[in-house]
């Protein structure tokens, strides 16, 4: 990838125009499943910590084993880098008492930041007993956690309509959530329309855009099918025929990422949350070149 960034240096530097100088970043990781993956994660954390992120976050599985991994990785990252590290916490398949114990354990362990989510399940017709709103309320009763919640510019897959999503987000913010981080998207207008809708409905907390770098277009299509995210037609056209060419896919994906950051910055966005997929090379290089 070194040659790629040397080759594209002039293009990327041109993209720095209109980029705000006070942009801040945060990065999301997931618990590694084996020692090799853990080594890769540690390397990514080390590189991205050099960018002085506002925080890191670590995703969370519904079963107890994944929960323990999340806690261990959060502690390890925080101790290694000094960067605020927020565990994801989901309420699917958990009772209020279980969640209370987890929240108390986090607080007593010095963890003050949490990403509060409902969580998903593979079970069909599953009836959720708790939602993110309930989790925010529960956590705020334990202590004054700094809480991030999810938002969906292109609708949650189970949402009735845009109004329903906005009302739900406002309830979470009013209950004490400090900010919202969006699902990834590629249509800038969808995010801007959603942000404007939030403002109209007196949601004044930051709506941080979630940015997913395109490393592999086939993988992106799988993610999209699970999340209700629309992939623009022009992306299908530009990635057509590149299934066996990962280098070119990364080159194109990097350009898309740069354009999104530039355009969102010109619209006043000052915070970005990157879904790293535990990789750092593309994100680190671009953030450095854009002075993020």
C-alpha positions in Angstrom: 0.0 0.0 0.0 3.0 2.3 0.3 3.3 2.7 -3.4 -0.4 3.5 -3.6 -0.2 6.4 -1.2 3.0 7.8 -2.9 1.1 7.6 -6.2 -2.0 9.4 -4.9 -0.3 11.9 -2.6 -1.0 14.9 -4.9 -4.7 13.9 -5.3 -5.1 13.5 -1.5 -3.4 16.7 -0.7 -5.8 18.5 -3.1 -8.7 17.1 -1.1 -7.4 18.9 2.0 -9.1 22.1 0.8 -12.1 23.0 2.9 -11.2 20.4 5.5 -11.8 21.9 8.9 -8.7 22.1 11.1 -10.6 21.1 14.3 -12.0 17.7 13.1 -11.9 14.9 15.7 -12.0 11.2 15.1 -12.9 8.0 17.0 -12.3 4.4 16.0 -14.3 1.1 16.4 -12.7 -2.3 16.9 -14.1 -5.8 17.5 -12.6 -8.5 19.9 -10.2 -10.7 18.0 -10.9 -14.4 17.8 -7.4 -15.8 17.9 -3.8 -14.8 18.8 -2.9 -13.8 15.2 -6.0 -11.5 15.0 -5.2 -10.0 18.4 -1.7 -9.1 17.2 -3.2 -7.4 14.2 -5.6 -5.5 16.5 -2.8 -4.3 18.7 -0.9 -3.0 15.8 -4.0 -1.2 14.5 -4.6 0.3 17.9 -1.0 1.5 18.2 -1.1 3.2 14.8 -4.5 4.9 15.2 -3.7 6.1 18.8 -1.1 8.4 17.2 -4.0 10.4 15.7 -5.1 11.4 19.2 -8.6 10.1 18.8 -11.4 11.3 21.1 -12.1 7.6 22.0 -12.0 4.0 20.8 -14.9 1.7 21.0 -15.0 -2.1 21.1 -18.0 -4.1 19.9 -19.9 -6.6 22.0 -21.3 -10.1 21.6 -24.6 -11.3 23.1 -23.0 -14.4 24.8 -21.0 -14.2 28.0 -17.7 -15.2 26.3 -17.8 -12.3 23.9 -18.7 -10.0 26.8 -15.6 -11.0 28.7 -13.5 -10.5 25.6 -14.9 -7.0 25.1 -14.1 -6.1 28.7 -10.5 -7.5 28.5 -9.8 -5.7 25.2 -11.2 -2.4 26.5 -8.9 -2.6 29.5 -6.0 -3.6 27.5 -6.4 -0.8 24.9 -7.0 1.9 27.6 -4.0 0.8 29.6 -1.7 0.6 26.5 -2.7 3.9 24.9 -4.4 6.1 27.6 -7.2 6.8 25.1 -10.7 6.6 26.4 -12.1 3.2 25.4 -15.8 2.6 25.4 -17.3 -0.9 25.5 -20.4 -1.6 23.5 -23.2 -2.9 25.7 -26.3 -4.6 24.3 -29.4 -5.6 26.2 -30.6 -8.4 24.0 -30.8 -11.7 25.9 -30.0 -10.0 29.2 -32.1 -9.1 32.2 -32.0 -5.7 33.9 -30.3 -7.3 36.9 -27.5 -8.7 34.7 -27.1 -5.4 32.9 -27.0 -3.5 36.2 -24.2 -5.8 37.5 -22.2 -5.2 34.2 -22.7 -1.5 34.5 -21.6 -1.4 38.1 -18.6 -3.5 37.3 -17.6 -1.2 34.5 -18.0 1.9 36.6 -16.1 0.4 39.5 -13.3 -0.6 37.1 -12.9 3.0 35.9 -14.8 2.7 32.7 -16.9 5.8 32.2 -17.9 5.6 28.6 -20.4 3.1 27.0 -22.0 2.6 23.6 -25.5 1.6 24.5 -27.3 -0.6 22.0 -30.4 -2.9 21.8 -28.5 -5.6 20.0 -29.7 -8.0 17.4 -30.4 -11.7 17.4 -30.6 -14.4 14.7 -33.8 -15.8 16.1 -36.9 -15.1 13.9 -39.8 -13.2 15.4 -37.8 -12.5 18.5 -39.7 -10.2 20.9 -37.3 -7.8 22.6 -38.0 -7.1 26.2 -35.5 -4.2 26.5 -34.4 -1.5 24.0 -31.5 0.9 23.9 -33.7 3.5 25.6 -34.2 1.2 28.6 -30.5 0.6 28.7 -29.6 4.3 28.8 -32.1 4.8 31.6 -30.6 1.9 33.5 -27.0 3.1 33.1 -27.8 6.6 34.2 -29.4 5.3 37.4 -26.1 3.5 38.1 -23.8 6.5 37.5 -23.2 9.4 35.2 -21.8 7.4 32.3 -20.9 9.1 29.1 -23.2 7.3 26.6 -23.2 7.0 22.9 -26.2 5.5 21.0 -26.9 4.5 17.5 -28.7 6.5 14.7 -29.8 5.4 11.3 -29.8 8.0 8.4 -31.4 5.4 6.1 -33.7 3.9 8.7 -33.2 1.0 11.1 -34.1 -2.3 9.3 -37.0 -2.8 11.6 -38.2 0.9 11.6 -41.7 1.9 10.5 -40.6 5.2 9.0 -38.2 8.1 9.4 -40.4 9.8 12.0 -40.3 6.7 14.2 -36.5 6.7 14.1 -36.3 10.4 15.0 -38.7 10.0 17.9 -36.8 7.0 19.2 -33.5 8.8 19.0 -34.9 11.8 20.8 -36.1 9.6 23.6 -32.6 8.2 24.0 -31.0 11.6 24.0 -33.5 13.0 26.5 -32.9 10.0 28.8 -29.2 11.0 29.0 -27.3 9.8 26.0 -24.6 12.2 25.1 -24.3 11.7 21.3 -25.4 9.5 18.5 -23.1 7.6 16.1 -24.7 6.7 12.8 -24.8 3.5 10.8 -22.4 3.7 7.9 -23.7 5.2 4.7 -22.5 6.4 1.3 -25.2 8.8 0.4 -24.2 12.2 1.9 -27.6 13.6 1.4 -29.2 10.9 3.5 -27.0 11.9 6.4 -27.6 15.7 6.0 -31.4 15.2 5.7 -31.3 13.1 8.8 -29.2 15.7 10.7 -31.6 18.5 9.7 -34.5 16.4 10.8 -32.8 15.9 14.2 -32.4 19.7 14.6 -36.0 20.3 13.6 -37.0 17.9 16.4 -34.8 19.6 19.0 -32.1 17.0 19.1 -29.1 19.1 19.7 -26.5 16.4 20.6 -23.8 15.6 18.1 -24.8 13.2 15.3 -21.5 11.6 14.4 -21.3 10.0 10.9 -20.1 6.4 11.0 -17.6 5.9 8.1 -16.9 2.4 6.8 -13.8 2.2 4.5 -14.4 0.0 1.5 -11.7 -2.7 1.7 -13.7 -5.3 -0.2 -16.9 -4.6 -2.2 -18.3 -8.1 -1.9 -18.0 -7.8 1.9 -19.6 -4.4 1.8 -22.6 -5.8 0.0 -23.0 -8.4 2.7 -22.9 -5.7 5.4 -25.4 -3.6 3.4 -27.9 -6.5 3.1 -28.0 -6.8 6.9 -28.2 -3.1 7.7 -30.6 -1.5 5.2 -27.8 0.7 3.9 -28.2 1.6 0.2 -25.2 1.3 -2.0 -25.3 3.9 -4.8 -25.5 2.6 -8.4 -22.2 4.3 -9.3 -20.4 2.2 -6.7 -21.6 -1.0 -8.3 -20.4 0.3 -11.6 -17.0 1.4 -10.4 -16.3 -1.8 -8.5 -17.6 -4.1 -11.3 -15.0 -6.7 -12.4 -12.7 -6.0 -9.4 -13.5 -9.0 -7.2 -10.0 -10.5 -7.7 -8.2 -7.1 -7.5 -8.1 -6.1 -3.8 -5.4 -3.4 -4.3 -7.6 -1.5 -6.8 -10.6 -1.9 -4.5 -8.7 -0.3 -1.7 -7.5 2.5 -3.9 -11.1 3.3 -5.0 -12.4 2.8 -1.5 -9.8 5.3 -0.1 -10.9 7.9 -2.7 -14.5 7.5 -1.7 -13.6 7.9 2.0 -11.6 11.1 1.2 -14.5 12.6 -0.7 -17.0 11.8 2.1 -14.8 13.4 4.7 -14.3 16.5 2.6 -18.0 16.9 1.7 -19.2 16.3 5.2 -16.6 18.7 6.6 -17.8 21.4 4.2 -21.2 20.8 5.7 -20.0 21.5 9.2 -19.3 18.0 10.5 -16.4 18.0 13.0 -16.5 14.5 14.3 -16.1 11.2 12.5 -16.4 7.6 13.8 -14.5 5.0 11.7 -15.5 1.4 11.6 -12.0 0.0 11.2 -12.7 -3.7 10.9 -9.5 -3.9 13.0 -7.4 -2.5 10.1 -5.4 0.7 10.2 -3.2 1.2 7.1 -5.7 3.0 4.9 -7.4 4.9 7.7 -4.2 6.0 9.3 -2.6 7.2 6.0 -5.6 9.1 4.9 -6.2 10.8 8.3 -2.5 11.8 8.4 -2.6 13.3 4.9 -5.9 15.2 5.7 -4.5 16.4 9.1 -7.3 14.8 10.9 
